[in-house]
Amino acid sequence: MSLRIDALDLARALIRCPSVTPRDEGALDTLEAALRPLGFDCRRMRFQAPDTAPVDNLYARIGTAGPNFCFAGHTDVVPPGDIAGWTVDPFAAEVRDGRLWGRGASDMKAAVACFAAAAAGFLASHGDRMPGGSISLLITGDEEGPGINGTQAALRALAADGERLDACLVGEPTNPTALGEMIKIGRRGSLNATITVDGVQGHSAYPHLARNPIPPLVRMLAAIDATPLDDGSAHFQPSTVAFTSVDVGNPATNVIPGRARARLNVRFNDRHRGRDVVDWLHARCAETGSPYALEAEISGEPFLCPPGALVDVVADAVRRTTGREPELSTTGGTSDARFIRDVCPVCEFGMPGETAHKVDENVRVADVELLTRVYAAVLDGWFSRTGA
C-alpha cells in the first residue's frame, strides 16, 4: 500500500512546534515521524560550538546509490515578536481564508513539508521504493541564527563519513509574490564592518582643546558612499553599501565626544571576494588622512550555480507546473546555500516570501499543494535526466 504525506497537515504540525532558534520543540521529531515510514534512514546530529547553544539537525536518506538528490532547509524560525500584533496565534497553524497562518509558514516549514510530500509521491509512483539513486533531506535548526551549529557543521560530519550530495534544492522563500516567479541561482556575499575614530573629549566651547572624531568619520563615510564598488556583473546586480549605525554615545550637547563609530553592511557580487571588499574599505578611509580602526566580519562569499543540469531541471519543473517562466535571480540576502555550494550544485526555490518574518506570516493553501507538485516534478526530471 502506497504511503502518502499530506503536505498541509505536516506543515501545520511543524508550525505548531514553536522552534525559535535554537530551540527545536519537537519539529525534527515531527518530520522524522513522517519520513521513517517511507523508508528513510534518519540521522540526528547535534552540534555545539563554544559559547553557543546546542542545535539539533536531521539528515534523512532513502537509497544507497548515487546520484543523491538533496532537499535542504530549516525548521527553526525567528521570534514572533509582539504577539498582540498578530490576528492569529503564531503557533496555532490556523487555516482560514484559503491561507495557512503562522510563524514559519513562508520561511520555511511549508516548504519542508512539501519536500516530504513530494518524496512520498515519487516513491509511491515507483512502487514505494527508490528506482535508483537516492533522495535525502538535510534540515537544520540553526539557519535563522548564527549558522554555526547547523548546515555547515552537518556537511562536515557527512563528508567525514563519506556521504556525498550530487545536487541540492534549498526551499527558501524565493518568489516575490507568486509561486513560479523566481529561482535563486546564487547569492551575493555579505560583510559587516565597524569603523572607529578616536579623538580627544572636550568642552564644545573650547574645540581647540579637544579633537573631534566626528568630522573625520563623516569624511570616511562620504568617501565610501561616493565610490561605487562596481556596476554589476552578468548574473548579479551592483554591489551595495548600507550604513546601519553612526554612534558617539554622547547624551550631552556641550561635550565633544572622544570616540565615534559607524557600522555598515556590504552586499557584494561575484566580482569580489570578501577580503577585496575589506581592502576597498581601508582605501576609502585612508583617503581622508585621519587615523581609524576597521573591523570586518565576512558572513558569506558570493556564489553562482549557472544554468546547467540542476537549474534546467528546476526551471522546467516550475515552468510546467505553475505555467510561469521563472526569473533566474541572485537577489536577496544570504542562505545556507552558501555552505552547500562547496559540496555540490545548489539552487533555491520555495514559497512566496512577501510575509516572511512578518506579523501574520502566511502562505496560500493552494501553494502548498502546488509547491509539492513542483518538487515532485523536480525529482522526476532529475532522475530521468541522470538515468537513475
C-alpha positions as a Markdown table, in Angstrom:
| # | Residue | x | y | z |
|---|---|---|---|---|
| 1 | Met | 0.0 | 0.0 | 0.0 |
| 2 | Ser | 1.4 | 3.3 | -1.0 |
| 3 | Leu | 2.2 | 5.7 | 1.8 |
| 4 | Arg | 1.3 | 9.4 | 1.2 |
| 5 | Ile | 2.0 | 12.6 | 3.1 |
| 6 | Asp | -0.4 | 15.4 | 3.3 |
| 7 | Ala | 1.8 | 18.5 | 2.9 |
| 8 | Leu | -0.7 | 20.8 | 4.6 |
| 9 | Asp | -1.2 | 18.6 | 7.6 |
| 10 | Leu | 2.6 | 18.2 | 8.0 |
| 11 | Ala | 3.1 | 21.9 | 7.6 |
| 12 | Arg | 0.6 | 22.6 | 10.3 |
| 13 | Ala | 2.2 | 20.1 | 12.6 |
| 14 | Leu | 5.6 | 21.8 | 12.1 |
| 15 | Ile | 4.2 | 25.3 | 12.7 |
| 16 | Arg | 2.7 | 24.1 | 16.0 |
| 17 | Cys | 6.3 | 23.4 | 17.2 |
| 18 | Pro | 7.5 | 26.9 | 18.5 |
| 19 | Ser | 11.0 | 26.2 | 17.2 |
| 20 | Val | 12.5 | 29.7 | 17.6 |
| 21 | Thr | 16.3 | 29.4 | 17.1 |
| 22 | Pro | 18.0 | 27.5 | 18.6 |
| 23 | Arg | 15.1 | 25.5 | 20.2 |
| 24 | Asp | 13.6 | 22.5 | 18.3 |
| 25 | Glu | 10.5 | 22.0 | 20.3 |
| 26 | Gly | 9.7 | 18.7 | 18.5 |
| 27 | Ala | 9.9 | 20.0 | 15.0 |
| 28 | Leu | 12.5 | 17.5 | 13.8 |
| 29 | Asp | 10.7 | 14.6 | 15.7 |
| 30 | Thr | 7.6 | 15.6 | 13.7 |
| 31 | Leu | 9.4 | 15.5 | 10.4 |
| 32 | Glu | 11.3 | 12.3 | 11.2 |
| 33 | Ala | 8.0 | 10.6 | 12.2 |
| 34 | Ala | 6.7 | 11.4 | 8.7 |
| 35 | Leu | 9.8 | 10.2 | 6.9 |
| 36 | Arg | 10.6 | 6.9 | 8.7 |
| 37 | Pro | 7.5 | 5.0 | 7.4 |
| 38 | Leu | 8.6 | 5.8 | 3.9 |
| 39 | Gly | 11.8 | 4.0 | 4.4 |
| 40 | Phe | 14.1 | 7.0 | 5.1 |
| 41 | Asp | 17.1 | 6.3 | 7.3 |
| 42 | Cys | 17.1 | 9.2 | 9.7 |
| 43 | Arg | 20.2 | 10.5 | 11.4 |
| 44 | Arg | 20.0 | 13.2 | 14.1 |
| 45 | Met | 23.1 | 15.4 | 14.6 |
| 46 | Arg | 23.6 | 17.8 | 17.5 |
| 47 | Phe | 26.4 | 20.4 | 17.4 |
| 48 | Gln | 27.5 | 22.9 | 19.9 |
| 49 | Ala | 30.4 | 25.2 | 19.2 |
| 50 | Pro | 32.0 | 27.1 | 22.1 |
| 51 | Asp | 29.8 | 29.8 | 23.6 |
| 52 | Thr | 26.8 | 28.7 | 21.6 |
| 53 | Ala | 23.6 | 26.8 | 22.4 |
| 54 | Pro | 23.3 | 23.2 | 21.1 |
| 55 | Val | 21.4 | 22.8 | 17.9 |
| 56 | Asp | 19.7 | 19.7 | 16.5 |
| 57 | Asn | 19.8 | 18.8 | 12.8 |
| 58 | Leu | 18.3 | 16.0 | 10.7 |
| 59 | Tyr | 19.8 | 14.1 | 7.8 |
| 60 | Ala | 17.3 | 11.6 | 6.2 |
| 61 | Arg | 18.1 | 9.5 | 3.2 |
| 62 | Ile | 16.4 | 6.8 | 1.2 |
| 63 | Gly | 18.5 | 4.8 | -1.2 |
| 64 | Thr | 22.2 | 4.0 | -1.0 |
| 65 | Ala | 23.3 | 4.5 | -4.6 |
| 66 | Gly | 24.2 | 7.7 | -6.4 |
| 67 | Pro | 23.2 | 10.2 | -7.5 |
| 68 | Asn | 22.0 | 11.6 | -4.2 |
| 69 | Phe | 19.5 | 14.5 | -4.7 |
| 70 | Cys | 19.1 | 16.5 | -1.5 |
| 71 | Phe | 16.4 | 18.9 | -0.3 |
| 72 | Ala | 17.8 | 21.3 | 2.2 |
| 73 | Gly | 16.1 | 23.7 | 4.6 |
| 74 | His | 15.4 | 24.6 | 8.2 |
| 75 | Thr | 12.7 | 24.2 | 10.8 |
| 76 | Asp | 13.9 | 27.0 | 13.1 |
| 77 | Val | 12.1 | 30.3 | 12.9 |
| 78 | Val | 12.5 | 33.9 | 14.0 |
| 79 | Pro | 10.7 | 35.0 | 17.1 |
| 80 | Pro | 7.0 | 36.1 | 16.6 |
| 81 | Gly | 7.7 | 39.5 | 18.1 |
| 82 | Asp | 4.8 | 41.3 | 19.7 |
| 83 | Ile | 2.0 | 38.7 | 19.9 |
| 84 | Ala | -0.5 | 41.5 | 20.3 |
| 85 | Gly | 0.2 | 42.5 | 16.7 |
| 86 | Trp | -0.9 | 39.1 | 15.3 |
| 87 | Thr | -4.5 | 38.5 | 14.4 |
| 88 | Val | -3.9 | 34.7 | 14.9 |
| 89 | Asp | -1.9 | 32.6 | 17.4 |
| 90 | Pro | 1.5 | 32.5 | 15.6 |
| 91 | Phe | 1.9 | 28.8 | 16.6 |
| 92 | Ala | -1.6 | 27.5 | 16.1 |
| 93 | Ala | -1.3 | 26.9 | 12.3 |
| 94 | Glu | -4.7 | 28.2 | 11.7 |
| 95 | Val | -6.2 | 27.7 | 8.2 |
| 96 | Arg | -8.7 | 30.4 | 7.1 |
| 97 | Asp | -9.5 | 32.4 | 4.0 |
| 98 | Gly | -7.6 | 29.9 | 1.9 |
| 99 | Arg | -4.3 | 30.5 | 3.8 |
| 100 | Leu | -2.2 | 28.8 | 6.3 |
| 101 | Trp | -1.2 | 31.2 | 9.1 |
| 102 | Gly | 1.7 | 31.0 | 11.5 |
| 103 | Arg | 5.4 | 31.7 | 12.1 |
| 104 | Gly | 7.4 | 29.7 | 9.6 |
| 105 | Ala | 4.6 | 29.2 | 7.1 |
| 106 | Ser | 6.6 | 31.0 | 4.4 |
| 107 | Asp | 10.1 | 30.7 | 5.9 |
| 108 | Met | 10.1 | 27.7 | 5.6 |
| 109 | Lys | 8.1 | 25.0 | 7.3 |
| 110 | Ala | 5.6 | 24.7 | 4.4 |
| 111 | Ala | 8.4 | 24.0 | 2.0 |
| 112 | Val | 9.9 | 21.4 | 4.3 |
| 113 | Ala | 6.5 | 19.6 | 4.4 |
| 114 | Cys | 6.4 | 19.8 | 0.6 |
| 115 | Phe | 9.8 | 18.2 | 0.4 |
| 116 | Ala | 8.5 | 15.2 | 2.4 |
| 117 | Ala | 5.2 | 15.0 | 0.5 |
| 118 | Ala | 6.9 | 15.2 | -2.9 |
| 119 | Ala | 9.3 | 12.4 | -1.9 |
| 120 | Ala | 6.4 | 10.3 | -0.7 |
| 121 | Gly | 4.6 | 10.8 | -4.0 |
| 122 | Phe | 7.8 | 10.0 | -6.0 |
| 123 | Leu | 8.3 | 6.7 | -4.1 |
| 124 | Ala | 4.6 | 5.8 | -4.5 |
| 125 | Ser | 4.9 | 6.2 | -8.2 |
| 126 | His | 7.7 | 3.7 | -8.2 |
| 127 | Gly | 6.2 | 1.1 | -6.1 |
| 128 | Asp | 7.2 | 2.6 | -2.7 |
| 129 | Arg | 10.9 | 2.2 | -3.5 |
| 130 | Met | 13.8 | 4.2 | -5.0 |
| 131 | Pro | 14.1 | 3.2 | -8.6 |
| 132 | Gly | 17.8 | 4.2 | -8.5 |
| 133 | Gly | 19.9 | 6.8 | -6.8 |
| 134 | Ser | 18.9 | 8.4 | -3.5 |
| 135 | Ile | 16.8 | 11.2 | -2.1 |
| 136 | Ser | 17.9 | 13.0 | 1.1 |
| 137 | Leu | 16.7 | 15.8 | 3.3 |
| 138 | Leu | 19.2 | 18.0 | 5.2 |
| 139 | Ile | 17.2 | 20.0 | 7.7 |
| 140 | Thr | 18.8 | 22.3 | 10.3 |
| 141 | Gly | 17.7 | 24.2 | 13.4 |
| 142 | Asp | 20.3 | 27.0 | 13.0 |
| 143 | Glu | 19.5 | 28.8 | 9.8 |
| 144 | Glu | 17.9 | 31.8 | 11.4 |
| 145 | Gly | 20.7 | 32.0 | 14.0 |
| 146 | Pro | 24.5 | 32.2 | 13.7 |
| 147 | Gly | 24.6 | 29.2 | 11.3 |
| 148 | Ile | 27.5 | 27.7 | 13.2 |
| 149 | Asn | 25.9 | 24.5 | 14.5 |
| 150 | Gly | 23.7 | 23.9 | 11.5 |
| 151 | Thr | 24.2 | 23.1 | 7.9 |
| 152 | Gln | 27.9 | 23.8 | 7.7 |
| 153 | Ala | 28.6 | 21.6 | 10.7 |
| 154 | Ala | 26.3 | 18.8 | 9.3 |
| 155 | Leu | 28.1 | 18.9 | 6.0 |
| 156 | Arg | 31.4 | 18.5 | 7.6 |
| 157 | Ala | 30.2 | 15.5 | 9.6 |
| 158 | Leu | 28.6 | 13.9 | 6.5 |
| 159 | Ala | 31.7 | 14.4 | 4.4 |
| 160 | Ala | 33.8 | 12.8 | 7.2 |
| 161 | Asp | 31.5 | 9.7 | 6.9 |
| 162 | Gly | 31.9 | 9.6 | 3.1 |
| 163 | Glu | 28.4 | 10.9 | 2.4 |
| 164 | Arg | 28.0 | 12.6 | -1.0 |
| 165 | Leu | 25.5 | 15.1 | -2.2 |
| 166 | Asp | 25.2 | 15.3 | -6.0 |
| 167 | Ala | 22.7 | 18.2 | -6.3 |
| 168 | Cys | 20.7 | 20.2 | -3.8 |
| 169 | Leu | 17.5 | 22.3 | -3.9 |
| 170 | Val | 17.0 | 24.7 | -0.9 |
| 171 | Gly | 13.4 | 25.6 | -0.1 |
| 172 | Glu | 13.9 | 29.2 | 1.0 |
| 173 | Pro | 11.0 | 31.5 | 0.0 |
| 174 | Thr | 12.4 | 32.8 | -3.3 |
| 175 | Asn | 9.2 | 34.1 | -5.0 |
| 176 | Pro | 8.3 | 37.8 | -4.5 |
| 177 | Thr | 4.5 | 37.4 | -4.7 |
| 178 | Ala | 3.5 | 34.4 | -6.7 |
| 179 | Leu | 4.8 | 30.8 | -6.9 |
| 180 | Gly | 6.9 | 30.3 | -10.0 |
| 181 | Glu | 8.3 | 33.8 | -10.4 |
| 182 | Met | 11.9 | 33.3 | -9.3 |
| 183 | Ile | 14.6 | 30.7 | -8.8 |
| 184 | Lys | 17.7 | 31.8 | -6.9 |
| 185 | Ile | 20.8 | 30.5 | -8.7 |
| 186 | Gly | 23.3 | 32.3 | -6.4 |
| 187 | Arg | 23.6 | 34.8 | -3.7 |
| 188 | Arg | 25.7 | 37.9 | -3.0 |
| 189 | Gly | 28.4 | 37.9 | -0.4 |
| 190 | Ser | 27.8 | 39.8 | 2.9 |
| 191 | Leu | 30.2 | 41.7 | 5.0 |
| 192 | Asn | 29.7 | 43.7 | 8.2 |
| 193 | Ala | 32.2 | 46.3 | 9.2 |
| 194 | Thr | 32.8 | 48.8 | 12.0 |
| 195 | Ile | 34.8 | 51.9 | 11.6 |
| 196 | Thr | 36.1 | 53.6 | 14.7 |
| 197 | Val | 37.8 | 57.0 | 15.0 |
| 198 | Asp | 39.3 | 58.1 | 18.3 |
| 199 | Gly | 39.6 | 61.7 | 19.3 |
| 200 | Val | 40.0 | 63.7 | 22.5 |
| 201 | Gln | 37.0 | 64.6 | 24.6 |
| 202 | Gly | 36.5 | 68.2 | 25.5 |
| 203 | His | 34.1 | 71.1 | 26.1 |
| 204 | Ser | 32.3 | 72.2 | 23.0 |
| 205 | Ala | 33.1 | 75.9 | 23.9 |
| 206 | Tyr | 36.8 | 75.1 | 23.6 |
| 207 | Pro | 37.1 | 72.9 | 20.5 |
| 208 | His | 40.8 | 73.8 | 20.1 |
| 209 | Leu | 41.5 | 71.9 | 23.3 |
| 210 | Ala | 39.7 | 68.7 | 22.0 |
| 211 | Arg | 40.0 | 66.6 | 18.9 |
| 212 | Asn | 36.6 | 65.9 | 17.5 |
| 213 | Pro | 36.4 | 62.4 | 15.9 |
| 214 | Ile | 33.1 | 63.1 | 14.1 |
| 215 | Pro | 34.3 | 65.1 | 11.1 |
| 216 | Pro | 36.9 | 62.6 | 10.0 |
| 217 | Leu | 34.4 | 59.7 | 10.4 |
| 218 | Val | 31.9 | 61.6 | 8.3 |
| 219 | Arg | 34.5 | 62.2 | 5.6 |
| 220 | Met | 35.3 | 58.4 | 5.6 |
| 221 | Leu | 31.6 | 57.6 | 5.2 |
| 222 | Ala | 31.3 | 60.1 | 2.4 |
| 223 | Ala | 34.3 | 58.6 | 0.6 |
| 224 | Ile | 32.7 | 55.1 | 0.8 |
| 225 | Asp | 29.4 | 56.4 | -0.3 |
| 226 | Ala | 30.8 | 58.4 | -3.3 |
| 227 | Thr | 32.7 | 55.5 | -4.9 |
| 228 | Pro | 30.6 | 52.5 | -6.1 |
| 229 | Leu | 32.2 | 49.2 | -5.8 |
| 230 | Asp | 31.1 | 48.1 | -9.3 |
| 231 | Asp | 28.3 | 48.3 | -11.9 |
| 232 | Gly | 27.2 | 44.7 | -11.6 |
| 233 | Ser | 28.1 | 41.5 | -13.4 |
| 234 | Ala | 26.4 | 39.1 | -15.8 |
| 235 | His | 24.2 | 37.5 | -13.1 |
| 236 | Phe | 24.4 | 40.0 | -10.2 |
| 237 | Gln | 23.2 | 43.5 | -9.5 |
| 238 | Pro | 25.7 | 46.2 | -8.5 |
| 239 | Ser | 27.3 | 45.7 | -5.0 |
| 240 | Thr | 25.7 | 47.9 | -2.3 |
| 241 | Val | 26.8 | 49.5 | 0.9 |
| 242 | Ala | 24.3 | 50.2 | 3.6 |
| 243 | Phe | 25.2 | 52.4 | 6.6 |
| 244 | Thr | 23.4 | 50.8 | 9.6 |
| 245 | Ser | 24.6 | 52.9 | 12.5 |
| 246 | Val | 26.6 | 56.1 | 13.4 |
| 247 | Asp | 27.1 | 56.4 | 17.1 |
| 248 | Val | 29.1 | 58.6 | 19.6 |
| 249 | Gly | 27.4 | 57.5 | 22.8 |
| 250 | Asn | 27.1 | 61.1 | 23.8 |
| 251 | Pro | 23.9 | 62.3 | 25.7 |
| 252 | Ala | 25.4 | 65.8 | 26.3 |
| 253 | Thr | 25.0 | 68.8 | 24.0 |
| 254 | Asn | 28.1 | 70.6 | 25.2 |
| 255 | Val | 30.7 | 67.8 | 25.1 |
| 256 | Ile | 32.8 | 66.8 | 22.2 |
| 257 | Pro | 33.0 | 63.0 | 22.3 |
| 258 | Gly | 36.2 | 61.1 | 22.5 |
| 259 | Arg | 35.2 | 58.4 | 20.0 |
| 260 | Ala | 32.9 | 58.0 | 17.0 |
| 261 | Arg | 31.8 | 54.7 | 15.4 |
| 262 | Ala | 29.9 | 53.7 | 12.3 |
| 263 | Arg | 28.6 | 50.3 | 11.2 |
| 264 | Leu | 27.9 | 49.2 | 7.7 |
| 265 | Asn | 26.9 | 46.2 | 5.6 |
| 266 | Val | 28.2 | 45.5 | 2.2 |
| 267 | Arg | 26.4 | 43.1 | -0.2 |
| 268 | Phe | 28.9 | 42.3 | -2.9 |
| 269 | Asn | 28.7 | 40.4 | -6.2 |
| 270 | Asp | 30.9 | 37.8 | -7.8 |
| 271 | Arg | 33.4 | 40.4 | -9.0 |
| 272 | His | 34.8 | 40.5 | -5.5 |
| 273 | Arg | 35.9 | 38.3 | -2.6 |
| 274 | Gly | 35.3 | 39.4 | 1.0 |
| 275 | Arg | 39.0 | 40.3 | 1.5 |
| 276 | Asp | 38.9 | 42.5 | -1.6 |
| 277 | Val | 36.0 | 44.5 | -0.1 |
| 278 | Val | 37.8 | 44.9 | 3.2 |
| 279 | Asp | 40.8 | 46.3 | 1.3 |
| 280 | Trp | 38.5 | 48.7 | -0.6 |
| 281 | Leu | 37.1 | 50.0 | 2.7 |
| 282 | His | 40.6 | 50.6 | 4.0 |
| 283 | Ala | 41.5 | 52.5 | 0.9 |
| 284 | Arg | 38.5 | 54.8 | 1.1 |
| 285 | Cys | 39.1 | 55.5 | 4.8 |
| 286 | Ala | 42.8 | 56.2 | 4.2 |
| 287 | Glu | 41.9 | 58.8 | 1.6 |
| 288 | Thr | 41.0 | 61.1 | 4.4 |
| 289 | Gly | 44.4 | 61.0 | 6.0 |
| 290 | Ser | 42.9 | 60.5 | 9.5 |
| 291 | Pro | 43.7 | 57.6 | 11.8 |
| 292 | Tyr | 41.0 | 55.0 | 12.2 |
| 293 | Ala | 40.4 | 51.3 | 13.1 |
| 294 | Leu | 38.3 | 49.0 | 10.9 |
| 295 | Glu | 36.9 | 45.6 | 12.0 |
| 296 | Ala | 35.2 | 43.4 | 9.4 |
| 297 | Glu | 33.4 | 40.1 | 9.5 |
| 298 | Ile | 32.7 | 38.2 | 6.3 |
| 299 | Ser | 29.5 | 36.2 | 6.7 |
| 300 | Gly | 29.4 | 34.8 | 3.2 |
| 301 | Glu | 31.1 | 34.9 | -0.1 |
| 302 | Pro | 29.2 | 35.3 | -3.4 |
| 303 | Phe | 28.4 | 32.2 | -5.4 |
| 304 | Leu | 26.7 | 31.2 | -8.6 |
| 305 | Cys | 25.2 | 28.0 | -9.8 |
| 306 | Pro | 25.0 | 28.9 | -13.6 |
| 307 | Pro | 22.3 | 27.4 | -15.8 |
| 308 | Gly | 23.1 | 23.7 | -16.3 |
| 309 | Ala | 21.6 | 20.3 | -15.3 |
| 310 | Leu | 20.2 | 21.3 | -11.9 |
| 311 | Val | 18.9 | 24.7 | -12.8 |
| 312 | Asp | 17.5 | 23.4 | -16.0 |
| 313 | Val | 15.6 | 20.7 | -14.2 |
| 314 | Val | 14.2 | 23.0 | -11.6 |
| 315 | Ala | 13.2 | 25.7 | -14.1 |
| 316 | Asp | 11.5 | 23.1 | -16.3 |
| 317 | Ala | 9.6 | 21.8 | -13.3 |
| 318 | Val | 8.5 | 25.3 | -12.3 |
| 319 | Arg | 7.5 | 26.2 | -15.8 |
| 320 | Arg | 5.5 | 23.0 | -16.5 |
| 321 | Thr | 3.8 | 23.0 | -13.1 |
| 322 | Thr | 3.0 | 26.7 | -12.5 |
| 323 | Gly | 2.8 | 27.9 | -16.1 |
| 324 | Arg | 5.2 | 30.8 | -15.2 |
| 325 | Glu | 8.6 | 31.5 | -16.7 |
| 326 | Pro | 10.9 | 31.8 | -13.6 |
| 327 | Glu | 13.5 | 34.5 | -13.4 |
| 328 | Leu | 17.0 | 33.3 | -12.5 |
| 329 | Ser | 18.0 | 35.6 | -9.8 |
| 330 | Thr | 20.8 | 36.3 | -7.3 |
| 331 | Thr | 19.0 | 39.0 | -5.3 |
| 332 | Gly | 18.2 | 39.0 | -1.6 |
| 333 | Gly | 20.2 | 38.0 | 1.5 |
| 334 | Thr | 22.2 | 35.0 | 2.4 |
| 335 | Ser | 21.1 | 31.5 | 3.0 |
| 336 | Asp | 22.5 | 28.1 | 3.8 |
| 337 | Ala | 23.1 | 27.6 | 0.1 |
| 338 | Arg | 26.4 | 29.5 | 0.7 |
| 339 | Phe | 27.6 | 26.4 | 2.6 |
| 340 | Ile | 26.2 | 23.8 | 0.3 |
| 341 | Arg | 27.7 | 25.4 | -2.8 |
| 342 | Asp | 31.1 | 24.0 | -1.7 |
| 343 | Val | 29.7 | 20.4 | -1.8 |
| 344 | Cys | 27.5 | 20.3 | -4.9 |
| 345 | Pro | 25.5 | 22.4 | -7.4 |
| 346 | Val | 22.7 | 24.2 | -5.5 |
| 347 | Cys | 19.8 | 26.5 | -6.2 |
| 348 | Glu | 16.8 | 27.7 | -4.3 |
| 349 | Phe | 13.0 | 27.6 | -4.9 |
| 350 | Gly | 10.3 | 27.9 | -2.3 |
| 351 | Met | 7.2 | 29.8 | -1.2 |
| 352 | Pro | 6.4 | 33.4 | -1.9 |
| 353 | Gly | 8.3 | 35.5 | 0.7 |
| 354 | Glu | 6.1 | 38.6 | 1.0 |
| 355 | Thr | 5.1 | 37.7 | 4.6 |
| 356 | Ala | 8.3 | 36.0 | 5.8 |
| 357 | His | 9.4 | 37.2 | 9.2 |
| 358 | Lys | 6.4 | 39.5 | 9.4 |
| 359 | Val | 3.4 | 39.6 | 11.8 |
| 360 | Asp | 0.7 | 37.3 | 10.4 |
| 361 | Glu | 3.1 | 35.3 | 8.3 |
| 362 | Asn | 1.1 | 33.1 | 5.9 |
| 363 | Val | 1.0 | 31.2 | 2.6 |
| 364 | Arg | -1.8 | 30.2 | 0.3 |
| 365 | Val | -3.1 | 26.7 | 0.9 |
| 366 | Ala | -3.2 | 26.2 | -2.8 |
| 367 | Asp | 0.5 | 27.0 | -3.0 |
| 368 | Val | 1.3 | 24.2 | -0.5 |
| 369 | Glu | -0.2 | 21.7 | -3.0 |
| 370 | Leu | 1.4 | 23.5 | -5.9 |
| 371 | Leu | 4.9 | 23.5 | -4.4 |
| 372 | Thr | 4.6 | 19.8 | -3.6 |
| 373 | Arg | 3.9 | 19.2 | -7.3 |
| 374 | Val | 6.9 | 21.4 | -8.3 |
| 375 | Tyr | 9.2 | 19.4 | -6.0 |
| 376 | Ala | 7.8 | 16.1 | -7.3 |
| 377 | Ala | 8.4 | 17.3 | -10.9 |
| 378 | Val | 11.9 | 18.2 | -9.9 |
| 379 | Leu | 12.5 | 14.6 | -8.7 |
| 380 | Asp | 11.0 | 13.2 | -11.8 |
| 381 | Gly | 13.1 | 15.4 | -14.0 |
| 382 | Trp | 16.3 | 14.9 | -12.1 |
| 383 | Phe | 16.2 | 11.1 | -12.0 |
| 384 | Ser | 15.1 | 10.9 | -15.6 |
| 385 | Arg | 18.0 | 13.1 | -16.7 |
| 386 | Thr | 20.6 | 11.2 | -14.6 |
| 387 | Gly | 19.2 | 7.8 | -15.7 |
| 388 | Ala | 19.0 | 6.6 | -12.1 |
